Amino acid sequence: MGEQLIIRGVPTRIKMDAWWFGDDLITEGAAPARGQTGTRKDGTNLPPKTLGTLAVLIILGDVMFWETDLGISVAVYAVALSACMIALKPSGVSAKEAAIAMGLITLCTAPVAEAVHPLSLLFCGAGVLGIFIWITLGRSPKALQVVQSVFDIIFIGPFTLPLEVASDLRHVASGMNRQAIVRTAALPLGLGVLYLGLFAVANPLVENALSQVTSFNPLSPETLSRTTFWIIGACVAWPYLNGRARWRTAAQTPLRITLPSSPLINPVSVRNSLILFNVMFALQTLSDIGVLTGGVTLPEGMTYAGYAHRGAYPLLATALLSGAFALATQRMVAESPFLRGIMYLWLGQTLFLVLTAAVRLALYVEAYGLTHLRVAAFIWMALIFMGLLLVIVKMVRQKPFGWLIKANLITLTGTLYLCCFINFPYLITDYNMAHTAPEALDLAYLCGLGEQAIPAMMDFGQITDQTACGQGELPAIRFEPIEHWQEWGFRRWRLQRYLETYHDL
């Protein structure tokens, strides 16, 4: 029997000429796990699967955003980017995890589908960042890791693609065998050009396509601006698809919150403070009840509107200070039933103080109308009221400080999320039209609220085809109809339907 011939190596020249036999040439040693981005045998760090996904996102970004206004396109792109991140997750995802992640990003992009404004864009961006953090840090990341990851993806991530491309080009150029490239490319390219010329003579469609290609000007302003747009889109999307640790610097230190201690805070000082605060708050409460019910006369020159405006915000500051004091002294208070009793009494009076501040603000709005800032003040008061309630629950049930932070964050996030679906310009305009005399209306402010104020102003006869807005010093309101589906937003669509149905606009 003849011996089997074993060749223990392949000459470098043959390896260079037979590159096309390989599917995914990787460095020597163990192959990277699925989705990882180890250095490939051709010297590059850019995985082909990720590059293909990036190309799809560049095309999608061009379709969604090039020369169009923001609208439903933001939600479509965010969902697509999140789906790509999930598909490229190194360790893979189960069907349940994928469904939960896509449900989360759908909830976060719903406000953008309603209307594009800073708050809705904030929720949309937070959803995409949440998917990225889950993929790169797991289900239970530390607080500092989350903060560092957000910093990395925003301020470092966009620069990673150009740096990696430059590094790979240098590596490829240094190991390039130019003679091998000429030998392997000259024949197919030469015959390909010849065949293309023959096809152009025989087929007018090919001739027309060639004429368009040859007339293409790569240095025209439109081409340069669109190419720049593609490059920016690629740089922004790349770090989300390639969240490896080489450029990320997520912190590992756990977040610990410790309340400051002071020799001035002791059981006796806390007892004296709570007794004094209860007396002061009781006097303030009785004073407010007397003024609001008409039993107490205001000082000369002070109107009820001035009284309402003057007291709303200082009372909110008082409530915040009360909550901070309660948290700082909770351990001492918990050790004494007497201190607990007067602490709960004081916090109850603080809650009533927030209610009286809201009543004051309502009186001021009744006199001078509603504005964005006054609506925000009402929402802020509601959040402070809920925060104080949570402080009381924490003290009664002896919850940890982290529970209080999470509960307040959930309350804040839920409130802001609901605000994304409220048409505040319409709400403000409708209220002012219904509760303010025509001669006292601040039309300049209402016109400045924009297109969403149009229905309320038209319904009350303030603007018609000959609109009052835009006359004299009043800001003009211009509604631009939806021309492309990428600009669609539910709120804009409703306004357009309203104008077409009731006003033939």
C-alpha positions as a printed NumPy array, in Angstrom:
array([[  0.   ,   0.   ,   0.   ],
       [  1.268,   3.438,  -0.841],
       [  1.708,   5.976,   1.861],
       [ -0.732,   8.882,   2.047],
       [  0.817,  12.172,   1.026],
       [  0.256,  14.89 ,   3.592],
       [  1.029,  18.503,   2.737],
       [  1.565,  20.382,   5.997],
       [  1.364,  23.855,   4.626],
       [  0.034,  25.867,   1.723],
       [  2.363,  28.292,  -0.04 ],
       [  1.575,  31.936,   0.558],
       [  1.108,  32.593,  -3.173],
       [ -1.613,  29.915,  -3.417],
       [ -3.345,  31.235,  -0.306],
       [ -3.444,  34.715,  -1.828],
       [ -4.834,  33.443,  -5.119],
       [ -7.43 ,  31.163,  -3.513],
       [ -9.043,  33.675,  -1.176],
       [-12.393,  33.136,  -2.82 ],
       [-12.626,  29.553,  -1.48 ],
       [-13.178,  30.875,   2.069],
       [-16.505,  32.05 ,   3.429],
       [-15.561,  33.925,   6.561],
       [-11.788,  34.062,   6.938],
       [-10.922,  34.466,  10.592],
       [ -7.72 ,  34.701,  12.489],
       [ -5.91 ,  31.579,  13.576],
       [ -7.204,  29.913,  16.696],
       [-10.763,  29.598,  17.905],
       [-13.412,  31.308,  15.825],
       [-15.28 ,  34.157,  17.466],
       [-18.688,  33.39 ,  18.863],
       [-21.75 ,  34.345,  16.933],
       [-21.977,  38.116,  16.577],
       [-18.533,  38.83 ,  18.057],
       [-16.169,  41.073,  16.21 ],
       [-12.715,  39.513,  16.353],
       [-10.029,  40.448,  13.826],
       [-10.591,  38.648,  10.531],
       [ -7.846,  36.876,   8.617],
       [ -7.955,  39.538,   5.916],
       [ -6.845,  42.015,   8.581],
       [-10.148,  43.837,   9.04 ],
       [-12.148,  44.413,  12.207],
       [-15.477,  45.02 ,  10.444],
       [-17.699,  41.889,  10.438],
       [-19.536,  41.416,   7.123],
       [-22.898,  40.685,   8.759],
       [-22.754,  43.939,  10.691],
       [-21.609,  45.847,   7.607],
       [-24.534,  44.445,   5.622],
       [-26.945,  45.49 ,   8.356],
       [-25.362,  48.942,   8.409],
       [-25.874,  49.265,   4.653],
       [-29.574,  48.434,   5.091],
       [-29.887,  51.094,   7.812],
       [-28.16 ,  53.681,   5.605],
       [-30.671,  53.011,   2.825],
       [-33.551,  53.122,   5.3  ],
       [-32.281,  56.403,   6.762],
       [-32.107,  57.912,   3.284],
       [-35.693,  56.878,   2.551],
       [-36.961,  58.056,   5.932],
       [-35.177,  61.374,   6.423],
       [-33.662,  62.751,   3.217],
       [-35.435,  66.012,   2.293],
       [-38.518,  65.199,   4.384],
       [-39.842,  66.546,   7.666],
       [-39.743,  64.361,  10.769],
       [-42.815,  62.262,  11.416],
       [-43.63 ,  58.566,  11.569],
       [-40.222,  58.068,   9.931],
       [-38.541,  58.499,  13.332],
       [-40.568,  55.653,  14.827],
       [-39.964,  53.372,  11.823],
       [-36.203,  53.933,  11.937],
       [-36.014,  53.465,  15.714],
       [-37.922,  50.168,  15.52 ],
       [-35.727,  48.978,  12.633],
       [-32.514,  49.922,  14.467],
       [-33.702,  48.111,  17.597],
       [-34.608,  45.005,  15.572],
       [-31.111,  45.013,  14.037],
       [-29.487,  45.296,  17.47 ],
       [-31.57 ,  42.379,  18.738],
       [-30.717,  40.261,  15.68 ],
       [-26.977,  40.914,  16.132],
       [-26.916,  40.265,  19.893],
       [-23.777,  38.122,  20.443],
       [-25.378,  35.567,  22.759],
       [-28.61 ,  35.419,  20.795],
       [-32.127,  36.084,  22.07 ],
       [-35.113,  33.909,  22.784],
       [-38.48 ,  34.551,  21.201],
       [-39.794,  35.838,  24.534],
       [-36.886,  38.267,  24.967],
       [-37.289,  39.535,  21.412],
       [-41.025,  40.066,  21.915],
       [-40.463,  41.989,  25.168],
       [-37.739,  44.149,  23.605],
       [-39.845,  44.975,  20.54 ],
       [-42.831,  45.721,  22.767],
       [-40.693,  48.141,  24.777],
       [-39.438,  50.005,  21.711],
       [-42.989,  50.148,  20.334],
       [-44.201,  51.817,  23.54 ],
       [-41.282,  54.252,  23.444],
       [-41.906,  55.219,  19.81 ],
       [-45.679,  55.616,  20.179],
       [-45.321,  59.275,  21.329],
       [-43.39 ,  60.06 ,  18.128],
       [-46.189,  58.529,  16.069],
       [-48.579,  60.894,  17.858],
       [-46.463,  64.02 ,  17.296],
       [-42.784,  64.878,  16.96 ],
       [-41.632,  67.195,  19.735],
       [-38.703,  67.204,  22.183],
       [-40.439,  65.065,  24.81 ],
       [-41.546,  62.382,  22.336],
       [-38.056,  62.305,  20.795],
       [-36.646,  61.884,  24.308],
       [-38.768,  58.775,  24.916],
       [-37.882,  57.379,  21.491],
       [-34.166,  57.857,  22.127],
       [-34.49 ,  56.396,  25.618],
       [-36.098,  53.282,  24.147],
       [-33.243,  52.738,  21.681],
       [-30.678,  53.32 ,  24.441],
       [-32.543,  50.883,  26.669],
       [-32.254,  48.139,  24.028],
       [-28.543,  48.918,  23.592],
       [-27.892,  48.781,  27.351],
       [-29.761,  45.478,  27.68 ],
       [-27.749,  43.947,  24.836],
       [-24.355,  45.155,  26.09 ],
       [-24.776,  45.106,  29.883],
       [-27.456,  42.481,  30.51 ],
       [-30.676,  42.668,  32.472],
       [-29.327,  44.121,  35.727],
       [-26.714,  46.777,  34.959],
       [-25.347,  49.017,  37.681],
       [-26.357,  52.671,  37.673],
       [-22.87 ,  53.949,  36.881],
       [-22.566,  51.424,  34.06 ],
       [-25.744,  52.789,  32.51 ],
       [-24.542,  56.38 ,  32.804],
       [-21.152,  55.514,  31.319],
       [-22.72 ,  53.53 ,  28.467],
       [-24.989,  56.44 ,  27.552],
       [-21.968,  58.755,  27.571],
       [-19.994,  56.337,  25.386],
       [-22.721,  55.795,  22.796],
       [-23.429,  59.525,  22.442],
       [-19.984,  61.088,  22.621],
       [-17.574,  58.291,  21.633],
       [-19.64 ,  55.954,  19.465],
       [-20.045,  58.191,  16.371],
       [-16.243,  58.369,  15.944],
       [-15.591,  54.619,  16.066],
       [-16.541,  53.774,  12.475],
       [-14.156,  56.268,  10.786],
       [-11.3  ,  55.162,  13.074],
       [-11.894,  51.463,  12.403],
       [-12.179,  52.004,   8.641],
       [ -8.913,  53.956,   8.627],
       [ -7.195,  51.226,  10.673],
       [ -8.444,  48.476,   8.374],
       [ -7.404,  50.355,   5.226],
       [ -3.889,  50.756,   6.59 ],
       [ -3.713,  47.051,   7.468],
       [ -5.021,  45.902,   4.09 ],
       [ -2.739,  48.275,   2.184],
       [  0.33 ,  47.072,   4.086],
       [ -0.338,  43.408,   3.235],
       [ -1.692,  43.873,  -0.268],
       [ -0.177,  41.749,  -3.078],
       [ -0.643,  44.036,  -6.065],
       [  0.637,  41.517,  -8.59 ],
       [ -1.881,  38.921,  -7.433],
       [ -4.681,  41.474,  -7.699],
       [ -3.697,  42.353, -11.274],
       [ -3.501,  38.686, -12.297],
       [ -6.883,  37.818, -10.778],
       [ -8.778,  40.974, -11.822],
       [ -7.418,  41.92 , -15.26 ],
       [ -9.174,  39.199, -17.229],
       [-12.692,  39.471, -15.727],
       [-12.652,  43.265, -15.764],
       [-11.326,  43.505, -19.314],
       [-13.847,  41.073, -20.765],
       [-16.598,  42.563, -18.608],
       [-16.029,  46.024, -20.083],
       [-16.032,  44.539, -23.601],
       [-19.298,  42.684, -23.002],
       [-20.862,  45.801, -21.494],
       [-19.995,  47.767, -24.633],
       [-21.533,  45.099, -26.857],
       [-24.699,  45.   , -24.732],
       [-24.964,  48.792, -24.952],
       [-24.936,  48.594, -28.736],
       [-27.533,  45.82 , -28.765],
       [-29.835,  47.036, -25.955],
       [-31.048,  50.677, -25.766],
       [-31.959,  50.208, -22.083],
       [-28.343,  49.388, -21.232],
       [-27.197,  52.324, -23.355],
       [-29.551,  54.675, -21.501],
       [-28.362,  53.398, -18.115],
       [-24.732,  53.89 , -19.131],
       [-25.433,  57.43 , -20.297],
       [-26.947,  58.258, -16.903],
       [-23.937,  56.785, -15.108],
       [-21.454,  58.688, -17.243],
       [-23.355,  61.942, -16.702],
       [-23.2  ,  61.47 , -12.931],
       [-21.25 ,  64.275, -11.254],
       [-19.813,  63.086,  -7.921],
       [-18.721,  66.619,  -7.004],
       [-22.106,  68.292,  -7.386],
       [-23.477,  69.978,  -4.224],
       [-26.463,  67.624,  -4.093],
       [-24.284,  64.517,  -4.381],
       [-21.824,  65.75 ,  -1.77 ],
       [-24.564,  66.686,   0.689],
       [-26.34 ,  63.365,   0.259],
       [-23.095,  61.418,   0.62 ],
       [-22.336,  63.377,   3.786],
       [-25.809,  62.49 ,   5.047],
       [-25.091,  58.788,   4.448],
       [-21.744,  58.996,   6.228],
       [-23.278,  60.717,   9.257],
       [-26.077,  58.131,   9.371],
       [-23.547,  55.296,   9.226],
       [-21.417,  56.81 ,  11.989],
       [-24.453,  57.257,  14.242],
       [-25.871,  53.758,  13.657],
       [-22.577,  51.821,  13.775],
       [-21.932,  51.842,  17.559],
       [-25.442,  50.493,  18.207],
       [-24.662,  47.512,  15.977],
       [-21.147,  47.048,  17.309],
       [-21.259,  47.644,  21.064],
       [-18.066,  45.787,  21.873],
       [-15.907,  46.549,  24.877],
       [-12.957,  47.845,  22.853],
       [-14.37 ,  51.359,  22.708],
       [-16.83 ,  51.169,  25.606],
       [-15.624,  52.064,  29.109],
       [-18.575,  51.086,  31.292],
       [-17.831,  51.643,  34.976],
       [-17.955,  48.713,  37.375],
       [-18.284,  50.647,  40.633],
       [-21.739,  50.196,  42.217],
       [-23.713,  53.318,  43.027],
       [-24.08 ,  53.947,  46.743],
       [-26.177,  56.783,  48.121],
       [-25.431,  57.978,  51.63 ],
       [-27.259,  60.82 ,  53.299],
       [-25.025,  63.455,  54.891],
       [-24.706,  63.454,  58.661],
       [-24.286,  66.493,  60.836],
       [-23.832,  67.101,  64.578],
       [-26.702,  69.587,  64.296],
       [-29.077,  66.734,  63.493],
       [-29.806,  64.909,  66.744],
       [-32.987,  63.61 ,  68.413],
       [-33.509,  66.789,  70.467],
       [-32.997,  69.182,  67.532],
       [-35.263,  67.076,  65.339],
       [-37.982,  67.087,  68.038],
       [-37.751,  70.862,  68.466],
       [-37.761,  71.371,  64.7  ],
       [-40.845,  69.248,  64.145],
       [-42.761,  71.023,  66.926],
       [-41.829,  74.429,  65.486],
       [-42.628,  73.351,  61.921],
       [-46.031,  72.002,  62.895],
       [-46.949,  75.299,  64.548],
       [-45.718,  77.372,  61.595],
       [-47.466,  75.2  ,  59.025],
       [-50.698,  75.262,  61.029],
       [-50.663,  79.077,  61.018],
       [-49.949,  79.114,  57.269],
       [-52.746,  76.636,  56.624],
       [-55.279,  78.637,  58.684],
       [-54.21 ,  81.812,  56.865],
       [-54.696,  80.217,  53.443],
       [-58.107,  78.816,  54.408],
       [-59.178,  82.229,  55.641],
       [-58.108,  84.029,  52.456],
       [-59.454,  81.413,  50.055],
       [-62.845,  81.281,  51.788],
       [-63.083,  85.05 ,  52.032],
       [-62.892,  85.22 ,  55.82 ],
       [-59.6  ,  87.115,  55.841],
       [-59.048,  90.402,  53.99 ],
       [-55.89 ,  90.828,  51.943],
       [-53.544,  93.754,  52.629],
       [-54.272,  96.993,  50.81 ],
       [-53.107,  96.934,  47.201],
       [-52.898,  93.126,  47.024],
       [-55.286,  91.449,  44.55 ],
       [-56.38 ,  87.843,  44.672],
       [-54.494,  87.186,  41.422],
       [-51.331,  88.642,  42.909],
       [-51.848,  86.622,  46.075],
       [-52.27 ,  83.433,  44.019],
       [-49.232,  84.08 ,  41.835],
       [-47.031,  85.121,  44.729],
       [-47.585,  82.013,  46.811],
       [-47.646,  79.115,  44.338],
       [-43.949,  78.588,  43.717],
       [-42.604,  79.37 ,  47.229],
       [-45.018,  76.812,  48.636],
       [-43.647,  74.213,  46.217],
       [-40.127,  74.984,  47.407],
       [-41.367,  74.586,  50.989],
       [-42.792,  71.155,  50.175],
       [-39.528,  70.013,  48.575],
       [-37.552,  71.189,  51.611],
       [-39.938,  69.32 ,  53.876],
       [-39.438,  66.098,  51.959],
       [-35.645,  66.456,  52.136],
       [-35.786,  67.08 ,  55.896],
       [-37.983,  64.022,  56.402],
       [-35.526,  61.806,  54.528],
       [-32.504,  63.189,  56.373],
       [-34.033,  62.511,  59.799],
       [-35.963,  59.311,  59.146],
       [-33.677,  57.047,  61.217],
       [-33.973,  59.184,  64.346],
       [-37.71 ,  59.593,  63.853],
       [-38.212,  55.833,  63.45 ],
       [-36.791,  55.215,  66.947],
       [-39.365,  57.401,  68.737],
       [-43.174,  56.999,  68.523],
       [-43.607,  60.676,  69.504],
       [-41.31 ,  61.895,  66.73 ],
       [-43.067,  59.628,  64.238],
       [-46.417,  61.086,  65.186],
       [-45.421,  64.735,  64.822],
       [-43.483,  63.907,  61.615],
       [-46.603,  62.394,  60.026],
       [-48.641,  65.387,  61.188],
       [-46.137,  67.764,  59.624],
       [-46.   ,  65.848,  56.337],
       [-49.8  ,  65.836,  56.272],
       [-49.774,  69.616,  56.611],
       [-47.187,  69.76 ,  53.821],
       [-49.518,  67.791,  51.55 ],
       [-52.277,  70.284,  52.331],
       [-49.824,  73.081,  51.551],
       [-49.321,  71.66 ,  48.049],
       [-53.092,  71.557,  47.574],
       [-53.444,  75.201,  48.582],
       [-50.642,  76.096,  46.16 ],
       [-52.621,  74.374,  43.385],
       [-55.74 ,  76.321,  44.385],
       [-53.744,  79.559,  44.258],
       [-52.466,  78.716,  40.791],
       [-55.995,  77.861,  39.635],
       [-57.194,  81.293,  40.797],
       [-54.357,  82.948,  38.892],
       [-55.173,  80.974,  35.746],
       [-58.826,  81.953,  36.082],
       [-57.801,  85.602,  36.116],
       [-55.041,  85.646,  33.499],
       [-55.488,  82.506,  31.4  ],
       [-53.602,  79.302,  30.83 ],
       [-50.04 ,  79.041,  29.483],
       [-47.51 ,  76.276,  28.967],
       [-45.64 ,  77.299,  32.127],
       [-48.799,  77.255,  34.209],
       [-49.727,  73.815,  32.897],
       [-46.202,  72.664,  33.776],
       [-46.656,  74.114,  37.278],
       [-49.82 ,  72.039,  37.791],
       [-47.989,  68.901,  36.68 ],
       [-45.028,  69.743,  38.913],
       [-47.367,  70.182,  41.89 ],
       [-48.931,  66.786,  41.229],
       [-45.492,  65.171,  41.098],
       [-44.429,  66.811,  44.376],
       [-47.686,  65.674,  46.006],
       [-47.023,  62.097,  44.857],
       [-43.404,  62.346,  46.003],
       [-44.472,  63.348,  49.512],
       [-46.967,  60.49 ,  49.616],
       [-44.183,  58.104,  48.643],
       [-41.981,  59.506,  51.425],
       [-44.757,  58.769,  53.918],
       [-45.171,  55.225,  52.508],
       [-41.41 ,  54.689,  52.753],
       [-41.375,  55.748,  56.404],
       [-44.453,  53.747,  57.38 ],
       [-43.366,  50.54 ,  55.63 ],
       [-39.626,  51.102,  56.28 ],
       [-38.676,  50.798,  52.627],
       [-35.046,  51.33 ,  51.51 ],
       [-33.933,  54.565,  49.888],
       [-33.531,  52.842,  46.525],
       [-37.233,  51.966,  46.576],
       [-38.105,  55.649,  46.938],
       [-35.889,  56.6  ,  43.981],
       [-37.392,  53.897,  41.767],
       [-40.95 ,  54.792,  42.749],
       [-40.391,  58.469,  41.999],
       [-38.717,  57.659,  38.669],
       [-41.648,  55.459,  37.675],
       [-44.091,  58.221,  38.634],
       [-42.11 ,  60.846,  36.721],
       [-41.666,  58.661,  33.633],
       [-45.334,  57.665,  33.547],
       [-46.466,  61.285,  33.891],
       [-44.175,  62.543,  31.123],
       [-45.201,  59.639,  28.883],
       [-48.872,  60.533,  29.24 ],
       [-48.026,  64.176,  28.517],
       [-46.712,  63.116,  25.102],
       [-50.279,  62.298,  24.036],
       [-51.893,  65.517,  25.294],
       [-52.317,  68.308,  22.761],
       [-51.336,  71.166,  25.066],
       [-51.533,  73.984,  22.436],
       [-55.15 ,  73.029,  21.693],
       [-55.964,  72.586,  25.396],
       [-54.53 ,  75.998,  26.293],
       [-56.234,  77.779,  23.396],
       [-59.588,  76.122,  24.021],
       [-59.507,  77.005,  27.732],
       [-58.541,  80.626,  27.145],
       [-61.17 ,  81.049,  24.437],
       [-63.884,  79.654,  26.691],
       [-62.92 ,  81.482,  29.916],
       [-61.53 ,  84.847,  28.791],
       [-63.346,  87.865,  27.439],
       [-62.467,  88.588,  23.781],
       [-60.922,  91.97 ,  24.626],
       [-58.679,  90.343,  27.264],
       [-57.388,  87.525,  25.076],
       [-53.661,  87.402,  24.507],
       [-53.887,  86.646,  20.792],
       [-50.151,  87.072,  20.299],
       [-49.494,  84.2  ,  22.704],
       [-52.228,  81.994,  21.201],
       [-51.008,  82.562,  17.645],
       [-47.505,  81.693,  18.806],
       [-48.677,  78.249,  19.945],
       [-48.58 ,  77.079,  16.334],
       [-50.781,  75.037,  14.039],
       [-52.419,  72.935,  16.765],
       [-54.139,  76.089,  18.079],
       [-56.012,  76.554,  14.779],
       [-59.091,  74.357,  15.533],
       [-59.897,  76.063,  18.846],
       [-59.42 ,  79.544,  17.379],
       [-61.594,  78.711,  14.366],
       [-64.32 ,  77.121,  16.482],
       [-64.552,  80.285,  18.567],
       [-64.519,  82.524,  15.486],
       [-61.198,  84.175,  16.224],
       [-59.645,  83.225,  12.905],
       [-61.276,  82.444,   9.575],
       [-59.956,  82.414,   6.052],
       [-58.918,  86.015,   6.764],
       [-56.969,  85.   ,   9.829],
       [-56.254,  87.363,  12.672],
       [-52.915,  85.643,  13.205],
       [-50.315,  87.24 ,  10.994],
       [-52.006,  90.643,  11.051],
       [-49.942,  93.463,  12.497],
       [-47.603,  92.208,  15.208],
       [-49.416,  88.879,  15.663],
       [-47.394,  85.787,  14.677],
       [-48.678,  83.989,  11.612],
       [-49.956,  80.413,  11.781],
       [-49.174,  78.344,   8.72 ],
       [-50.254,  74.742,   8.361],
       [-48.246,  72.719,   5.87 ],
       [-50.23 ,  69.682,   4.632],
       [-48.617,  66.256,   4.837],
       [-46.945,  65.672,   1.481],
       [-44.929,  62.5  ,   2.146],
       [-45.876,  59.494,   4.246],
       [-42.621,  59.839,   6.207],
       [-43.952,  63.14 ,   7.618],
       [-47.168,  61.543,   8.892],
       [-48.066,  62.087,  12.517],
       [-51.403,  61.258,  14.124],
       [-51.837,  64.764,  15.516],
       [-50.996,  66.462,  12.209],
       [-53.245,  64.029,  10.351],
       [-56.181,  64.848,  12.648],
       [-55.626,  68.582,  12.093],
       [-55.501,  68.11 ,   8.34 ],
       [-58.721,  66.083,   8.366],
       [-60.392,  68.745,  10.528],
       [-59.423,  71.567,   8.168],
       [-60.47 ,  69.608,   5.091],
       [-63.794,  68.548,   6.615],
       [-65.015,  71.704,   8.314],
       [-63.189,  74.581,   6.687],
       [-62.393,  73.386,   3.145],
       [-58.701,  74.175,   3.634]])
